[in-house]
Amino acid sequence: MSSKTRQASSADNQRKTTKTSGKNTGYTNSGVTQHRKGDGVVTAVQPPIIKTIKAPEPLKKTDKQKPVTNGNSSGARSKTTLMAQKPLTDHEKRKQISVRGISSLESVADINKAFNRHLHFTLVKDRNVATDRDYYFALAETVRDQLVGRWIRTQQWYYEKDPKRVYYLSLEFYMGRTLQNTMLNLGIQTSCDEAMYQLGLDIEELQELEEDAGLGNGGLGRLAACFLDSMATLGMAAYGYGIRYEYGIFNQKIRQGFQLEEADDWLRYGNPWEKARPEYMIPVHLYGRVENPNGWEKESEWKDTQVIFAMPYDTATPGYGNNTVNTLRLWSAKSPNSFNLDVFNTGDYIQAVCDRNLAENISRVLYPNDNFFEGKELRLKQEYFVVSATLHDIIRRFKSSTFGCRDPVRTSFKSFPEKVAIQLNDTHPSLAIPELMRILLDIEKLDWDTAWDIVYNTCAYTNHTILPEALERWPVSMLERMLPRHLQIIYLINGKHLETVGKLYPDNPEMVGRMSLIEEHGEKRVNMAHLCIVGSHVVNGVAAIHSQIIKDHTFHDFYELSQKLGQTDKFQNKTNGVTPRRWLLLCNPGLADLIADKLGEEWPKNLDQLQDLWKLHKDKNFIREVAKVKQENKLKLAAFIEKEWGVKVNPASMFDIQVKRIHEYKRQLMNALHIIVMYNRIKENPNADFVPRTIMIGGKAAPGYHSAKMIIKLITSIGNRVNNDPIIGDRLKVVFLENYRVSLAEKVIPAADLSEQISTAGTEASGTGNMKFMMNGALTIGTLDGANVEMAEELTKMAEKDKSKLENIFIFGMEVHEVSDLDKQGYNPRSFYEKSPELKKAIDQVASGYFCQNEPDIFKGLTEHLLHHDRFKLMADFDAFVKCQERVSEVFKNPDDWTSRCICNIAASGKFSSDRTIAQYAREIWGIEPQPDLKIPAPHEALKKEREPKQNLPSF
């Protein structure tokens, strides 16, 4: 954030004061407006208006007859000059069509003019009928104008330099809102803010009208979005590929305490940020039969297939302040243009249309289950649809890597792994491995060994979960029917893989069975994680502890095999990160300004600089400034909560927040039981000293996940009881944050005092919410699970430098090995229930219907499951959790001490930038050197070495 941004922030506050005190204070650049009255001109100071653009006057006849002077002051050229000049070819004339010829928005006046133009000419509205949403779209189009020139220039740069390109394949991209992030990364937020103010509009109100692009369930999709931001900021030629779901993650409504799901029709008003690319539409084949005249390993023919077209929609993803704008390409399913004529001609027109719609269902809706595998045929179609379209697109781009040319220039695939890196974000895009093999074997006519070397050295796989129920296993029968050629290729891959295993372990048939890609027990299934491991040159986990569990337990056999084969770098760790642009600079401008005052302007691109804040954690002035920013954020959130849900909360209370998908392993239920313990303590001793808390829990439960939905019902029921008890007052409040999403997270995270990261040790792969809270100055209570381990390590390292003894993170509960030992001993959850009076009382209250008296038996299933099954060891960790919460309350009693620890957390959060994560992927997996200092020439500047394009064609 520049000093101009900070000045604008204070100017903005002053403007808001002016707005409140008097409405008639708008102004134009000159401070006056002129209005014609008859033949005279009346000058008056008035609020600015959005002018209706006058139609241009018709060209006069004399104008038509004027000769072109081309700068010649005489106004006419002689016949001799005209005859001597060589006529321009069409190709030379087209050189005038250039992004360099389009001026950029250099001032507030330029932005106002562009806004006015888009309102009238793009949206076809004037100020008399325009709605706030129209104003949002006009602003979005204005900002997009600034984006597009850089976008085109970036693609030109890539085709000029021909770097190695990274392709990030993910079924989810949880992008959130685009407008503010784009203005921030382009450095035009202040100018746009001022421009809207001059037009009498509030930019924050316009930003709130944007729909979240909720094309993801949670952490996996949001991580992909952060990675796109970092890849652009690091100057890498990178592309995201996914599905353009018409309906994203469902909108959550809470009715009578229960979660109800509503379709997320995020495209109903249109999407100003995307560009359809029908010229790159790709046919995708399904079903059919295979002819193998020369055997499975040789060129084969896939016949009688059903064809669906994949239409690409591109969204620009800008880097921070470097003119790099990469592409997120999302595929939408389209039916072939032809109808089934037999049906059509019989008069059943409706059936013909419906058949087309069935094909387009592939991209209709995002599957809402994240950590639970559901083997539905539509999901398999989605997974194949995206990888097939993407791989054909990648190969097209690889072949035609000359600027502006679609004709193939590369005919050899020898250099493919040197120019292409494909990252599989979990097993969802795992079919990329057999699909790329199919293309190389059957279409490009390579031999098996050459094709396999290319696939293996191009693909890499990121594992995101070790929960068995989340690992994909597709029935062989389904694959045989839908993708018959791919099943043949998978069988071949498996046969060659097991041959290698058999040679290395001749006396261990059990290991051969365990490592097979085909699971034989019960219904035959293909283990997609095994396919990814065998077909990728690198496999990585997403936190140090998670990567170790993968090697020691989940995929131990494969790890051992890789060591025997000399593939010592095959299993790696890449701890997740989050983009500091969205998750600090954008969502917490007050804190960002404070940091910039102390560290300068470069920290958003080099988050390691935050460690210089550690020396300020005892500085009284800085402590006071940080506390002030936190309190302002809490006041804003408190006002939002009261407006949205009618719950009045105490801004001076501790904001204790747990926001993530609702799942038993994340243990929101343990948090709920702790609320009951605190409630009981206040009721039993109303006059005791109690640290006020506002507990906020947010997240969505998968529609078919009954236990998770009952946990939501329990939390809302506890909230109804607690919030309406006069004895409790404002000492304890419970708020369920309905419809938690990216835009709501941007409000919640900056206001948090305490972040709850309390999953059972060994179940959370990494987590990224924990990093966002830490970066914004919240303290964490959590287990040694996922990235919590590394957060604690970073804080310890920083503390050792100045011999600080502060407890900057509150750790409790069993570690991974203790959980494992407890399972081996035989875990009896009821014994912990009997030993803990407060836990016993809380569970008994839930079971008896104390918190839902009109349906007293509603939670009996939940408590019975807890007492007899408790897979995630809630009962075993509960007392330690309560004791740790007591330590938290003691520290919160001293505001300066608490804020000092908050500063320590901010200072230690530098490691958790997604820039660091992506730099590690680039160097250690993709073989690319990040270029954080690269600044691509702006659209109005020439490329340093510009080759002549063969044709003036799109370069995307």
N, C-alpha and C positions, 0 to 999 in steps of 0.2 A: 504494500500500500504506500503510495507516494505521499509526500508532504502536502501536495495539492489535495489529495483525498482527505487528509486529516483536516485541512483548512475548510474544505467543503463540508465536512461533518459538523464543524462548529457553526459554519454559515447556515447549514440546514436547520440546526437547532434555533438559530436566530430567526430564520424564515418562519418556522413553525410558530414561534412566539408572535411574530407579526401577523400571521394568518389568524391567530386566535383573537388578537386585539382589534383587528379591523379587516373586513373582507375586501375593501376597495384598494388593495395595495399592489395589485399585479402591475407588471411593466413590460414593455418591449425593450429592445436593445437601446433605443434612443430615449426611452422613458416617456414618450408621447405616442399617441396614435392620431392619424388624420382621417377625417370622414368628409366626403364630398356632399355638399348641399347645394343643389342647383349648379351654378358655374363657380361658386366660391369654395374655399377650403376652410373647414372648421377644425381647429386644433384643440385637443382636450386630453388631459391625463385620465386614462381609463384602464381597467383591467384588459389584458390582451385577449384576443379572440382567435379562434381557429378560422381562418378566412376561407370562404368558398372561392375556389379558383375560377377566375374568368376564362371563358373559352377564348382561344387565340383568334385574333382578327383574320379574316380571309386575306390571302395574298393578293396584292393589287396587280393589275395588269402590267403596270410599269415595272414592278418588281420582277415579274417573270422575264421581261425583256432585257434585264440588266446582264451584261456579260460577266463571266467569272474573271476576277482580276488576279486571284492568287497572290495577293500582296503587291501587285503592280499599281502604283499610284496613278498611272495614266488612265486606268480603268478599262483599257482595251488592248488586245494584242494584235499584231499584224498577222496577215495570212501566212507570211513567210515563217514567223515563229511557230504558228500552229502546225504548218506542214513539216517543219523540221523536228518537232517533238515526237518521240517514239510513243505510240499508244501503250497504255498500261495493260498488262494481262489481267484476267480475273483474279489470278492468284496474288498478283501484286496489289490489286485493289483491296483484297480481303485483309491485307496487313493492317488496314485501318481499324479492323474489328479486333480490339485488344483491350484487355483489362487495364493496361497502362493508360488508356485514354479516358478512363472513368475516374473522376475526382473523388477523393475520400472526404468524409465528413470531418472538417478541420475545426469547426467552431460550433458553439451552441446554436447560432443562427442557421448553420447548415443542417443540424439535426432537426430543428423546428421545420425547416423547409421540406426535408425528406419525410418527416412525420405527416405534414400537411398533404404532401403528394400521395403518400400511401393511403391515407384516410379516404381521399377522394377517388384516386385512380385504381387502387388495388381493392379496397373494400367497398367502393361505390357508395359512400355515405358523406353527408355533410354534418356540421355540428348540431343541426336541428334534430336529427334522427339518430346520431351515433350514440351507442351505449358505451359503458365503461369497458366492456369486452372488446368493442371495436377499437377503442383507444389502446387497449393492450396489444391487439393484433397490429395496429399501425406502428406502435413502438417496436414490437418484435420484428416486423419487416424492416424497419429502419436500422435496427441493430444487425439484422441478418445481412443487409447491404454491406456493412463493414466486414462481416465474416466471409462473405462469398469471394471477394477479391483475393483475400489471403488464402482461401481454400483452393481456388484455381491455381494461384501462384505456387502453393505447396506441392500440388500434383505435378506442375511443370518442373519444379525443382527435383522431385523424385525421378521423373523420367529423364531429366538431364543427367543426374548423378548416378542413377541406377544402383541404389544401395540395396543391401539385403533387407527384405521386407518381413515384418512379423505379422502373423495372422492369429488373432485371439478368438477362438471359437467357444461360444458360450450360449446355452439355451436361455440365459437370463442376463439382462442389463438393466439394473435398477437405477435409472438415470435421475429421477426426480424432475425438478424444474430446470429450465435451460436459460431463461432470460438473464437473470442476475449473474449467473456463473459466466455467461458469455461476455456481458459488459465488463465484469471484473477482469477476466483473462485478456480482453482486448484493451483494457485501460481506458474505457470510455464511460465508466459508471458515473463519475462526477458530472461530466458534460450532459449525459442523458438526464440525470436528476435535475440539473439546473434547467434544461430545456423543458422538461415536463412542468416544472414549477412556473416557468414563464408563460406556459399555456394554461395555467390554472388547474393542473392535474397533480395528483399525489402518486409518485412512482411506486411507493410501497403498496398502495391499494391496487394498482395495476398488476404488480407482481403476484399478488394473492389470487388473481383470477386465472393464472396459468394452471393447467391440469398437471399433476405429477405423471411422468411417464413411468408407471409402475410395472415395468416388464421384468419383475423378479420377485421372489418370495422373501428374501432377506439378505443375509451376509454374502452369499455367493454372488448374487447379482449386483449388490452394491460394490463389492470388491472389484468386479469387472469394470464398473463405471469409474472407480478411482484409478484403476490401471490405465484406462484410456486417457484420462487427464494427465497422468504422469508420463506416459509414452510420448504424448505431444509436447509436454513441457521439456522433456529430455531430448527433443529433436530427432525422434526415431520414426522411421517410415513404418507405421503400424496401422492395422485395420482391425476393427471389431466386426464380427459376423454373428448374427443371431436371427431371431424371428420377429417380425412386426405383428405382434399379437393385437387383434382388434380390441380384445378385452384383457386388461392386465390383471394384477393381483386384485382380488375382490375388495370392494369397499365394505368395511366392517361397521355394522350398526348394532348397538346394544339396546335390546328391547326386553324390559322386565328382567334385566340382568343377564339375559342370554345373548350370545353372538348370533346375529343373522348376517347372511352374505348377500350383497347386492353387486350386480355386474358393474365392472369399472369401464364404462364407455368413454375412455379417455380421448377418443378421436371424434366425439360427436360434434365439436365445434371446428374441427380441422386442426392441423398441426403445422404451424408456420415454419418449423425448423427442418422439415424433411423435404427431399426432392426425389420424386419418382424417376427411375431410369429404365423406361420400357425397352430402350435399345439394347440393354444387357440382360433381357429376360432369358431364362434358361429352362429347358424341359427337364423334368425329373420323372424317372420311370419307377413303376411299382408292379408287383405281381408278375405274371407271365411265366415263361418257361425258358430253359437254357439248353442250347445245343453245344456239345463239346466234341467236335470232330477229332481233335487231337489230344483229348484228355483234359482234366481240370486245370493243369498248370499252364496250358497253352491258350492261345487266343480262342475265345468262345463267343457265342452269340446269344444275347438275351432277347427273346422274341415275345410278341403278343402282349406287350406290357400296357398298363394304363399310364397315361401321361398327364402330369400336372405341371403347370408353368410356375416358375418362381420369379416374381417381379421384385427387383431391388428398390428399396427406398433408402436414400442416403441422408445421414445427419452429420453435420460438421462437429468435430470435437477439438476446440482450440487449446493450444498450449498457453502457458502464462507468460505474456509479454515477449514472445519470440517470433510472432507472425506464422508459426507452424499451426496448420489446421488439418488434422487427420480425419479419417472417415469411419463412421459406424454404418455398416451396410446391413439392413434388416430385410429379410425376405418375406414376401406376402404371397400366399397361394392363389393362383388364378386358373380357372378351367380353360381347356382348349377352346378356341373360338367356335368350333363346329358343334352343333347340337346332335343328339342321337336322332337321325332323320327318320328312322322307322317309327320312333315314338312320336316325333314331331308331326309326321304326315298323317298319323292316325287321329290327329286332333288333340292329343294330350299335351298341349303346350305347357301346362303347369308342371307336369312331371318332368318334361325336358329341362325346364329352368331349375327345378329342385335337384336334379342330378348334377347340374353344374355347381349348385351350392354345396353339395356333399363334398366335392373335391376341395372346395375353398375352406372347409372346416379345419383344415390342417393348421392354418394360422389364425384361427378364430379366437382361441382362448389359451391363456397361460395355465398350466397345471398347478394347482395351489399346494400340492404336497411337496415339501422340501426334504425332510429327513425320513421319508417313508417311501419305499419303492412300490409303485402300483403298476403292474404290467399290462397296461391298456394298449390296445392296438393303435389308437390315435396318437398316443405318446411316442410309440415307435416310429410312426409315420413322420411326426414332427422332427425326431432326431435324425432320421435319414434325409428328410427334405432339406434341412439346413446344411448338412455336411455335403450332400451331393451338389447343391447349387453353389456352395462356397468353393468347393474344390475345382469345379469347372471354371469358376471365375478366377481363381488363383492361377490356374494353368493358362487361361487366356491372357492374363496380365503378364505372366512369366514369359510367354512366347512373344508378346508384342511390346517388350520393354524399350521401345523407342518413342520419344515424345510425339504425341499426336497421331500415332499410327496404330491401327488395329490389325494390320497384316502381320502374320507370324514372321519374326526375325530370328528366333531361336528354334532350332529344329532338334537339338540334342538336349536330353534331360540330365546329362552328366553333371551340370552345374546347379541342378535344382536345389539340393540342400545348402549350397553356398549362397543362394539368392532367396530362399524361402525358409521361414521357420513357422511351424504350426504348433500352437499351444492349445491343448485340450483342457478346458476348464471343467474338471471332474469327468465322470464317465459318460455324461449325456451326449457329447459329440464323438464317442468312441468308434462309431461306424465310419469315421473318416479313414481309419486304417484299412479295412477291407475295400472301401470305396476307392481310395487312391490306388490300391493294388489293382482293382478292376479296371480303372481308367488306363493305367500304365500297361496292363496285360492285353486288354481286349480292344482298346481304342488306339493307344500309342504303339502297341505291338512290341513291347519290350519283353525280354525273357524274365523268368521268375526271380532269379538271383539278383539281377540288376534292379528290377522293380522293388524288391524287398530292401535292398541297401538304401535306395532313395527314400522309401517310406520310413524306415527305421531312423535314418539320420535327419529326417525332417520333423518328425513328430516328437512332442514331449507331453507329459501327462501330470496334471496337478490333482492330487487326492485331497478331498475336503472333509471326509468323514470316516470314522472307523466303526460306526454303528452298523451292525449286520443288516438290519432291516432297510437301511438306506442304500445298500450296494445293489446295483442293477444286475438282474439275471433274467435274460429274455428266453422264453420257451423256444426250443428248436423248431417246434411245429409252426409257430407264428413266423419265425424267420424264413423257414422253408417255403411258406406260402407267399409271403410278401417280398422277400429278397432272396430268391433261390440262388443266384450267382454268388452273393455275398456269403451265404452259408457254406457253399463249396470252398470259398477262399478261406473262411475261418477254420474249416476242417483241415485244410492244407497247412495253415499256419500252426495249428495245434499239433498236427502230426510231426512236423519238423521240429517244433519246440520240445515235444515229449521224447523225440529221438535223442536230442541233446541231453535232456534230463536223464534218460535211461543209461546213456553212456557214462555220465558222471556219477550216477547212483545206481549201479547195476543190482545191488542187493537191497534196494529200498523201494519196492513197488508202491508202498503207501504214499511216499513222497510224490511219485509219478501221478498217482490219483489225485492228491491234494493240489498239484500244480497244473492240472489239466484245465483248458479253457472250457471244456464241456463237463458239466456236473451230471453224473449218471444216476445218482440216487433220486428216486421219485421221478417226476416229470423231467425229461432231459432239458437242461437250460445252458445257455452260454453266459459265463461269468465275464461281464464287460470290464471289470477292473483288471482281471487277468489278461484280457485281450490288450488293454491299454499298456500294461507293464511289458508284455512281450513285444509289442509293436512300437515302443518309444525308447529313444536313446537316453532319456532322463525321466525319472519319477521324483516328484517333490512333495513334501508335506508343507504345511503353512504355519507352523510354529515349531520351535526346537523340540518340545516334549512330544508333540504330535508326530514329527518325523522320526523320533526315536521309537515310539510305539509301533509305527509302521514297520520299521526294521526288526524290532524285537518280537513282535507278535503278529500283527495283521497280515503282513506279507513277508514274514521271516524267511520262508523257503526261497522266495524270489530274490531276496537280498543275499542270501547265502550263495545262490546260483550265480548272481552277478559277480560276487567276489571270486568265485572259482574260475569264471570266464575272463577275469582281469578287468571287468567293467567297474573299476573302483569309484568312479564318479556318477554312477547311474542313479543311486539314491541320494537325494540332496534335501536340504531344508531351505525354504525361502519364507521367512516370517512375514506375515501379512503387514500391510500398512494402509493408511488412509491419506487422501489428498489434503494437505493443509490449506489449499486455496478454498475449497468449499467448507471444510470442517473447522476452520478458525478464522480465516480472513473474511469469508462471506458471512458466516453465521454469528460471529462474535466480533463485530468491528471495533467495539470499545476496547476489548482486550488487545486486538491487533494493533490499534493505535498506540497503546501503552508499550507494547513490545517494540514497535517501530521507533518510538522515541528513545528507547534504550539501545537498540541494536542496529538501527538503520533500515534500509529498504530491501535488502537482499534475502532476509530470512525466509520468505515464503518459498524460495527456490533452493534454500540450503537450511533445512530445519535443524541441523546440528548446531547452528548458532544459538539455539535456545538455551544451550547449557551455560551460556554466559549470564543467564538470569539467576543461576544458583547463588551467586555471590550477593544477590539482592534479597534473599529470603529472610534476612534479618533487618533489612532497611525499613524503618518505620514509615517513611513517606511512600515507598513503593507498596508496602503492605496495605496502607490506607487506600491507595489508588486502585489496587486490584480488588479490594473488598468493595469499593464503591461500584466498580463495573459489575461485579457479581450481584450486588444488591439491585442494581438497575435491571439486570437480566431477570432476576427473580420477580421483580415488580411487574415486568411485562408479561411473564408467564402466568403470574397470579391473575392478572386482568384477563388474559386469554381464557384461562380455565373457568373463571366466573362467567364470562360471556358465553362460552361454548357449552358448559355442562352445569352451570348454576351452582357450583361449589365455591364457597368463599374460603380461601386458605390464608394462613398467616405467613406473610413474606419473611418474617423474622425467624420462622421455624426452619429446621433442617429439611432441605428438599432431598429426600431419599428416593432414588429413582432406579427402577429396573425395567428396561425396555428392550424387548427382543421377541422373536416368535415364541408362542406358548408351547412348551414341550416339557415333558416330565423330567428329562435330564437337565434342563435349565433351572429347574426347582423353584418356579414361582410359588409352588405350594408351600415350600419352606418359608418363604417370605410372608405368605398369608398367615401361617401359624404363628410367626413372630409378631405380626400385628395383633393377633388375638392375645398373646402373652402381654404385650404392652397395654392393651385395652383392660385386661384383667387387673394388672398392677395399679392402674389409675383408679379403677372402680373400687379396689380393695383399700386403697390409701389415697384418697383424693387430695390430701394436703401435702403429700410427699413432693420433693423436688424432682421435677420431670422435664427433660429437655424436649421442647415441642418438636414434633415431626410431621411433615406432610409426605406421605408415602404415595408415590405414583408408580403404577404398573401399566405397561402398555405392550401390545403385541397381538398378532392374529393367530388363531388356531386353524389348522387345516380343517376344511368342512367335514371330513369323515373321521376326525380324531376326537372321539367322544370324551375321553379323560381330560384332554386339554380344554375342551369347551366347558366341562364341568368346573374346572379350575377357574375359568373366567367368571362363571356364575357364582362361585364361592367368594371370589374377591369382591365382586359388586355387592353381594349380600352382606359381607363384612362391612363394606363401605357404608351401606345404607344404615346399618346399626350404629356404627361408630360416629358417623357425621351428624346423626340426629340425636345423640345422647347429650343432654345438657350438662351432665357431670364432666364429660370429656372436654367439652368446649373446643377451643382452638389448639389444645395441646396435642391432639392427634387427629389427622384427617387422612382419608383414603380416597384417591382419585384413580379411576381406571381411564387411561388415555385412549379413548375410542379412535379406531381407524389410524393406528400409528403408521407413519409413512415418512419418506425422506423430508418433505417440507415441514412436518410436525417435529421431526428430530432436530431440525435446524433451530427450532424455538426452545425445545426442551433441554438439549445438551448444554448450552451455555449457562443455563440457570441451575444446574445440578450442584449440590454440595457433596452428595454421596452416591457413588455408582456401585450397583449390586451386580457382581459377576460370580455367581455362587453355584455353578454347575458342578456335578460330581467329578472329582479328579480323574482325568483320562477319557472324558467324553466330549469335551468341546475342542474342536480341532485348533482353533485360534481365537476367534472372536475379533471383531473390529470396533464394536461399540465401546469396549473397554478403552481402546486407544483414543477415541474421540472425546470421551469424558476426561481422560487424563490430560489431553492437549488443551482442554478448556478449563482446567484447574479444579476438577472434582477429585476427591479422594476415593479410593477403591476399597470395598470390602469384598474379599473373594477367596476362592480356593486356589491351590497351586495347580491350575489347569490352563491349557491353551497359552495365550500370550501373557496371561497374568504372571507366569513364571519369569518371563523376560522383562516385564515391567518392574517386578520386584528387584531383579538383578540390576537393571539400569539405575534404580533409586539407591540401591546399596552401593554401587560403584561411585555414584556422585557423592553420597554421604561420607564415604571413606576418605575422599579427597580433603574435606574440611573437618573430618572427625565428628560429624554431626550424628547425634543419637536419636533423632526424631523418628517416630514410626510413621512413615509417609504412605504406607499401604497396609491395610488391615487384613492379614492372612489368617485363615482358620481351617479346620477340618482335616480329613485324612488326605494323604498323598497317594499317588497311583499305586505304589507297592503295597500300601496298607489296605487299600480297597481290594486288591487282588488277594492279599492274605486273609482278609475277612471272608471273602467268598470261599476260599479253600477250607477255612475252619467251619463254615456253615453259618450263614448270616440269619439271625433270628430277630427281625425288626421289633417283635412284641416285647422282647426283653428290654429294649431301650425305652419303650413306652412305659413299662412298669417302673423303671428306675428314675424317670424324670417326672415329678409331680406337675410342673407347668405344662409340659408337652402332653401329658395324660389328660389334664383338664381341658386343654385347647381341642384335642381330638374328640373328646367326649362331647364338648359343646357343639362341634360341627356335626357329629353323628346324631345328636339328639334333636337337631333342627333349631337350635338356639338362634342361629343367624338367618333362618328362613322358616318362620313359624307357621306360615300358611301351607308349606310343603315340608313337614318335619323329616321325612325319610329321604329327601332328595339327594343328600350327600353320603348316605350310608355305603353306597358302592365305592365311593372315593376313599372313605376311611377304612373299609374292609380291605381294599387293595393295598393300602398303605401298611396296615398291620400284618398282612400275610405275605405280601410279595415285595413291595418297596425295592424295586430293581436298582434305583439310583441312590440308595443309602441315605435318604433324607433323615430318617430316625437316628442313624448313627452319628450324623454330623450336627444334629439340631442343638444340643446343649452348648457345643463349642461355638456355634453361630450366635447364640444368645449372649454368651460371655463376650464375644468379640464386639457385638453391637453395644454392649455396655462400655467398652473401651472407647468406641466411637463417640458416644454421648459425652463422656468425660472430656475428651479433647475439644468437642464442639462448644463446651462451656467457656472456653477461652478464645474469643474471636481472632485475636492477633496470631495466636499459636496455630489455629486452624488455617488461617490465610497463608501463614508462612509455609505450611506443609503443601498448600495448594500451589504456591510458587515453585516449590521443589518438584512437584509433579509436572508442571509445565516445562520446567528446565530439563527434565529427564525424558521428555517425550519425543526428542528429535529422531531417535531410531525408528519410530513408528510412522514415518512418512512413506507413502507408497512410492515416492521417488527413489528411496533407498532400495525398496523391494524390487522395483523394475530394473534398476541399475544392476542388481545381482542376477536377475533373470537374463538380462542382456549379455552380460559378460560370461556367465557360467553355464548358460543353457543355449542361448540363441547365437552366441558368437558375434555379438555386436558391441561396439563401443558407444555408450551414450554421449550425446553432445549437448550438455546443458548450456553451453555458451553460444551455441549456434543461433544466429538470427537470420532467417530467410529474408531476402530482399522484399520490401513492401511492394504491393501491387504497382505503384507508380514508378518503381525503380527497375532497372534492367537486370536480368540475370547476368552473372559475370561471364559465363560462356554459353551463349544461347545458340543452339543448333537450329537449323532450318527444319521445321516440321515437314514431313512428307505431305500431309494433308491437314487442314484446319479442323481437326476432330476432337471431341471430348477426350480428356486424358485420364479419366477416372477408371 
